[in-house]
């Protein structure tokens, strides 16, 4: 029988909120699609026609697009944070209630897990759900709309960029596996650390009476040093997960810039289209770095969900 996922059950209760979030993202998608057309209208039409009225009109529309985009981002941030606050409180209550039902033989093991879950595990889920998920939706839509725009302007450039994506995905899969494995190690060390802290508080008088200070400090420091080393490895994996794709995307952008420049010289691409290509090539790769960062955080959150389900499920 498949074990239920208590965390996901709590998140599903906010499905209408997520639906509203999708509507907001759709609004952002529309203005993202319109924006480059306004740029080309200014550079390739209004400027060449020496029509200041058309320039001002298009700039005004661009300002409206920016305002809508900013408003959507703020609304999504508030919405997801509000929903996150709701189910995070419920998850903590479920953890507390579950601890009252723990079998006596498992109290010591579960209590260490409980202490870490109430802090680090819940924080991992909260960071993903309240701070990163709204950005992820916008970034995904940005990549899709940008791809559509680039296809319309110059399919050659789009297909060249698309060839890079499998490489980036392969890198992502590799690092995600590493991050998930490392997250489990970090959380395990945190459990041990919480157990040592609880042991210290419970047996403080005994340590004082038996002059056990050096014994405890040595034991605590060994685990703490090991924990910090594992955290360092985890952070470096996440840093590599950002830096390697960034290096690839930057190299790709420079190649696209060179190709586009030659196309302008040869009359294959207009100047306004070149401006859009430069802007949206970066917009196609920059969100990818953010998406990869969120996916890395998702791996940590998934480990935390499993640990919470171990207590509550």
URPE-V773756 format. One record per residue. N is the residue number from 1. RES is the residue in three letters. SS is DSSP state (A for helix, B for strand, O for the rest). PSI is psi in whole degrees, -180 to 180 (* if undefined). Layout:
# URPE-V773756
((N | RES | SS | PSI) (N | RES | SS | PSI))
This chain:
# URPE-V773756
((1 | UNK | O | 132) (2 | UNK | O | 134) (3 | UNK | O | 134) (4 | UNK | O | 149) (5 | UNK | O | 102) (6 | UNK | A | -38) (7 | UNK | A | -47) (8 | UNK | A | -34) (9 | UNK | A | -39) (10 | UNK | A | -39) (11 | UNK | A | -39) (12 | UNK | A | -22) (13 | UNK | O | -14) (14 | UNK | O | 32) (15 | UNK | A | -33) (16 | UNK | A | -34) (17 | UNK | A | -41) (18 | UNK | A | -34) (19 | UNK | A | -43) (20 | UNK | A | -36) (21 | UNK | A | -39) (22 | UNK | A | -38) (23 | UNK | A | -42) (24 | UNK | A | -41) (25 | UNK | A | -37) (26 | UNK | A | -39) (27 | UNK | A | -42) (28 | UNK | A | -36) (29 | UNK | A | -39) (30 | UNK | A | -48) (31 | UNK | A | -30) (32 | UNK | A | -36) (33 | UNK | A | -37) (34 | UNK | A | -36) (35 | UNK | A | -51) (36 | UNK | A | -28) (37 | UNK | A | -35) (38 | UNK | A | -37) (39 | UNK | A | -47) (40 | UNK | A | -33) (41 | UNK | A | -39) (42 | UNK | A | -52) (43 | UNK | A | -38) (44 | UNK | A | -13) (45 | UNK | A | -63) (46 | UNK | A | -43) (47 | UNK | O | -45) (48 | UNK | O | -34) (49 | UNK | O | -5) (50 | UNK | O | 49) (51 | UNK | O | 94) (52 | UNK | A | -31) (53 | UNK | A | -42) (54 | UNK | A | -38) (55 | UNK | A | -50) (56 | UNK | A | -41) (57 | UNK | A | -47) (58 | UNK | A | -37) (59 | UNK | A | -39) (60 | UNK | A | -42) (61 | UNK | A | -37) (62 | UNK | A | -39) (63 | UNK | A | -40) (64 | UNK | A | -42) (65 | UNK | A | -44) (66 | UNK | A | -41) (67 | UNK | A | -43) (68 | UNK | A | -44) (69 | UNK | A | -43) (70 | UNK | A | -43) (71 | UNK | A | -42) (72 | UNK | A | -44) (73 | UNK | A | -43) (74 | UNK | A | -43) (75 | UNK | A | -42) (76 | UNK | A | -42) (77 | UNK | A | -45) (78 | UNK | A | -45) (79 | UNK | A | -49) (80 | UNK | A | -34) (81 | UNK | A | -40) (82 | UNK | A | -46) (83 | UNK | A | -41) (84 | UNK | A | -44) (85 | UNK | A | -39) (86 | UNK | A | -52) (87 | UNK | A | -19) (88 | UNK | A | -42) (89 | UNK | A | -43) (90 | UNK | A | -38) (91 | UNK | A | -42) (92 | UNK | A | -39) (93 | UNK | A | -40) (94 | UNK | A | -38) (95 | UNK | A | -45) (96 | UNK | A | -45) (97 | UNK | A | -38) (98 | UNK | A | -34) (99 | UNK | A | -27) (100 | UNK | O | -14) (101 | UNK | O | 7) (102 | UNK | O | 138) (103 | UNK | O | 145) (104 | UNK | A | -33) (105 | UNK | A | -22) (106 | UNK | A | 4) (107 | UNK | A | -46) (108 | UNK | A | -46) (109 | UNK | A | -47) (110 | UNK | A | -31) (111 | UNK | A | -38) (112 | UNK | A | -43) (113 | UNK | A | -38) (114 | UNK | A | -44) (115 | UNK | A | -42) (116 | UNK | A | -39) (117 | UNK | A | -39) (118 | UNK | A | -21) (119 | UNK | A | -78) (120 | UNK | A | -46) (121 | UNK | A | -46) (122 | UNK | A | -38) (123 | UNK | A | -37) (124 | UNK | A | -44) (125 | UNK | A | -41) (126 | UNK | A | -41) (127 | UNK | A | -41) (128 | UNK | A | -47) (129 | UNK | A | -33) (130 | UNK | A | -32) (131 | UNK | A | -31) (132 | UNK | A | -29) (133 | UNK | A | -40) (134 | UNK | A | -42) (135 | UNK | A | -38) (136 | UNK | A | -44) (137 | UNK | A | -46) (138 | UNK | A | -41) (139 | UNK | A | -39) (140 | UNK | A | -45) (141 | UNK | A | -40) (142 | UNK | A | -44) (143 | UNK | A | -44) (144 | UNK | A | -49) (145 | UNK | A | -39) (146 | UNK | A | -41) (147 | UNK | A | -43) (148 | UNK | A | -44) (149 | UNK | A | -44) (150 | UNK | A | -35) (151 | UNK | A | -42) (152 | UNK | A | -36) (153 | UNK | A | -52) (154 | UNK | O | 101) (155 | UNK | A | -31) (156 | UNK | A | -47) (157 | UNK | A | -41) (158 | UNK | A | -48) (159 | UNK | A | -33) (160 | UNK | A | -45) (161 | UNK | A | -36) (162 | UNK | A | -30) (163 | UNK | A | -24) (164 | UNK | A | -26) (165 | UNK | A | -42) (166 | UNK | A | -35) (167 | UNK | A | -45) (168 | UNK | A | -39) (169 | UNK | A | -42) (170 | UNK | A | -41) (171 | UNK | A | -41) (172 | UNK | A | -45) (173 | UNK | A | -43) (174 | UNK | A | -50) (175 | UNK | A | -33) (176 | UNK | A | -42) (177 | UNK | A | -42) (178 | UNK | A | -43) (179 | UNK | A | -43) (180 | UNK | A | -45) (181 | UNK | A | -42) (182 | UNK | A | -35) (183 | UNK | A | -39) (184 | UNK | A | -40) (185 | UNK | A | -44) (186 | UNK | A | -47) (187 | UNK | A | -36) (188 | UNK | A | -42) (189 | UNK | A | -36) (190 | UNK | A | -39) (191 | UNK | A | -45) (192 | UNK | A | -43) (193 | UNK | A | -42) (194 | UNK | A | -37) (195 | UNK | A | -39) (196 | UNK | A | -39) (197 | UNK | A | -44) (198 | UNK | A | -39) (199 | UNK | A | -41) (200 | UNK | A | -46) (201 | UNK | A | -41) (202 | UNK | A | -33) (203 | UNK | O | 24) (204 | UNK | A | -44) (205 | UNK | A | -40) (206 | UNK | A | -41) (207 | UNK | A | -40) (208 | UNK | A | -43) (209 | UNK | A | -37) (210 | UNK | O | 8) (211 | UNK | O | 49) (212 | UNK | O | 20) (213 | UNK | A | -49) (214 | UNK | A | -37) (215 | UNK | A | -47) (216 | UNK | A | -45) (217 | UNK | A | -41) (218 | UNK | A | -44) (219 | UNK | A | -42) (220 | UNK | A | -44) (221 | UNK | A | -36) (222 | UNK | A | -47) (223 | UNK | A | -40) (224 | UNK | A | -40) (225 | UNK | A | -43) (226 | UNK | A | -41) (227 | UNK | A | -46) (228 | UNK | A | -35) (229 | UNK | A | -40) (230 | UNK | A | -38) (231 | UNK | A | -40) (232 | UNK | A | -44) (233 | UNK | A | -42) (234 | UNK | A | -46) (235 | UNK | A | -37) (236 | UNK | A | -36) (237 | UNK | A | -42) (238 | UNK | A | -33) (239 | UNK | A | -44) (240 | UNK | A | -36) (241 | UNK | A | -27) (242 | UNK | A | -43) (243 | UNK | A | -42) (244 | UNK | A | -50) (245 | UNK | A | -34) (246 | UNK | A | -40) (247 | UNK | A | -43) (248 | UNK | A | -44) (249 | UNK | A | -36) (250 | UNK | A | -43) (251 | UNK | A | -43) (252 | UNK | A | -41) (253 | UNK | A | -42) (254 | UNK | A | -38) (255 | UNK | A | -44) (256 | UNK | A | -40) (257 | UNK | A | -42) (258 | UNK | A | -45) (259 | UNK | A | -44) (260 | UNK | A | -40) (261 | UNK | A | -42) (262 | UNK | A | -39) (263 | UNK | A | -37) (264 | UNK | A | -44) (265 | UNK | A | -38) (266 | UNK | O | -1) (267 | UNK | O | 14) (268 | UNK | O | -23) (269 | UNK | O | 137) (270 | UNK | O | 163) (271 | UNK | A | -41) (272 | UNK | A | -39) (273 | UNK | A | -36) (274 | UNK | A | -43) (275 | UNK | A | -43) (276 | UNK | A | -41) (277 | UNK | A | -45) (278 | UNK | A | -47) (279 | UNK | A | -47) (280 | UNK | A | -16) (281 | UNK | A | -44) (282 | UNK | A | -38) (283 | UNK | A | -20) (284 | UNK | A | -31) (285 | UNK | A | -36) (286 | UNK | A | -45) (287 | UNK | A | -28) (288 | UNK | A | -37) (289 | UNK | A | -42) (290 | UNK | A | -41) (291 | UNK | A | -42) (292 | UNK | A | -36) (293 | UNK | A | -42) (294 | UNK | A | -41) (295 | UNK | A | -38) (296 | UNK | A | -42) (297 | UNK | A | -33) (298 | UNK | A | -37) (299 | UNK | A | -41) (300 | UNK | A | -42) (301 | UNK | A | -35) (302 | UNK | A | -41) (303 | UNK | A | -43) (304 | UNK | A | -39) (305 | UNK | A | -44) (306 | UNK | A | -40) (307 | UNK | A | -40) (308 | UNK | A | -42) (309 | UNK | A | -28) (310 | UNK | A | -31) (311 | UNK | A | -47) (312 | UNK | A | -36) (313 | UNK | O | *))
